[in-house]
Amino acid sequence: MNLLFSEEAASLASHIETSAYLAPGELVSTAPLFSAGIIDSMSLIELIAFTEKRFDIRVPAEDITLDNWDSLERILAYIARKRG
């Protein structure tokens, strides 16, 4: 299943939009989140906690990288890899 078009992806996008004070539907899946300043380090930690709870995964410290967390698309790919 492609997570990018799932209800789970929509809930993650909505969470990011709310946290970043973006309008609903404003978040583009490839938009850089952290490197463009849409979210800061505290928001990233909160996003990781939300993701762990919502998707029932554990995120070790070594996985907290821009490659995994700098866009909705990258986060969803990371979740898909974690789920196997």
C-alpha positions in Angstrom: 0.0 0.0 0.0 1.3 3.4 -0.9 1.3 5.4 2.3 1.4 8.8 0.5 -2.3 8.5 -0.5 -3.6 6.9 2.7 -5.7 8.0 5.5 -2.6 7.7 7.7 -0.7 10.1 5.4 -3.6 12.6 5.7 -3.5 12.4 9.5 0.2 13.0 9.5 -0.1 15.9 7.0 -2.9 17.4 9.1 -0.8 17.1 12.2 2.2 18.9 10.6 -0.1 21.6 9.2 -1.6 22.2 12.6 1.8 22.2 14.4 3.3 24.6 11.8 0.3 26.9 11.6 -0.3 26.1 8.0 -3.7 26.1 6.3 -5.4 22.8 5.7 -4.1 21.4 2.4 -1.2 23.8 2.3 1.5 21.3 3.0 3.2 19.9 -0.2 4.5 16.3 0.3 7.9 17.2 -0.9 8.3 20.5 0.9 11.3 20.6 3.2 10.1 20.9 6.7 13.1 21.3 8.9 15.7 22.7 6.5 13.2 25.4 5.3 12.2 26.4 8.9 8.6 25.1 8.6 9.3 23.1 11.8 12.0 23.6 14.4 13.8 21.1 16.6 11.1 21.1 19.3 8.4 20.6 16.7 10.5 17.8 15.2 10.7 16.0 18.5 6.9 16.3 18.9 6.4 15.1 15.4 8.5 12.0 16.1 6.5 11.3 19.2 3.2 11.7 17.3 4.6 9.4 14.6 5.7 6.7 17.0 2.3 6.7 18.6 0.1 7.0 15.5 2.1 4.4 13.4 3.1 2.1 16.3 6.8 2.3 15.5 10.0 3.2 17.5 12.4 5.8 16.2 15.9 5.4 17.4 18.2 8.4 17.7 20.3 7.4 14.7 17.2 7.6 12.5 16.5 11.2 13.3 18.1 12.7 10.1 17.0 15.0 7.3 17.0 12.0 5.0 14.1 10.6 7.1 12.3 13.6 8.5 12.7 16.6 6.2 9.4 16.2 4.2 6.1 14.4 4.5 7.2 12.2 1.6 10.4 11.2 3.4 8.6 10.6 6.7 6.1 8.3 5.0 8.9 6.4 3.2 10.7 6.0 6.6 7.5 4.7 8.2 7.0 2.2 5.3 10.6 1.0 5.8 10.1 0.6 9.6 7.0 -1.4 9.0 8.7 -3.7 6.6 
